Amino acid sequence: MTKIIKDPQYWLMQFDLEATEVDVGRWKTKRWSIANLNLPRTEEECSGEQISLPLELFKDERTDYRFNLSSRDPHLFFIFEVEDDESLKPLKVTASQTNAASFMDGDYLVQSVPMPLPVQAWMEAFIGRHGELLEVRKKKRKGAGRASGN
C-alpha cells in the first residue's frame, strides 16, 4: 500500500544544498544555494540522500500566503541555522515572507526559490477551504495622535 505524504496542511520538500567558494575581498567564504527541489507525493518517491523539510500551512498566515501568491514571482523560503564551522542546519521552509524575515539576522540564513506551480495550486486550495484572512483594523479613538489645543 502506497502511503500519501501530502495532506491538506503539510507537504514534504526535498532538496540538496550546494556550496560554492567565493572570494569576498581577501577572504574565501561559502555561498549556499538550494538545488534539485523535489516534491514527493508518496514515501516511495522520497530520496534518502536529500534533505527533507515539511512545508506546513497555518490559518493565521493566509494573508502572507495571498501576498506571496499575488506577487509576480511567488517564492518558498528555506531557513537554516549557521553553525560555527560554516555548515548549515535546516530549520524550516515557509511560504510566508513575514515569517522568513523574522529569521534574517546573523545566526540564520534564509534562501528562497521560485514556488513550483503544484505548490501554488495547493496553497490556493488551502486559502479557498479556509477563506481569505482579512486584517481588521481597530478604530482609533477620537483625537488620538493629535496634539492637545491647550
ABEGO torsion letter per residue (X at the ends): XBBBABBAABBBBBBBBBBBBBBBEABBBBBBBBBGBBBBABAAABBAABBBBBBBBBAAAAAAAAAAAABABBBBBBBBBBBAAGBBBBABBBABAAAAAAABBAABBBBBBBBBAAAAAAAAAAAAAAEBBBBBBBBBBBGBGBBBAX
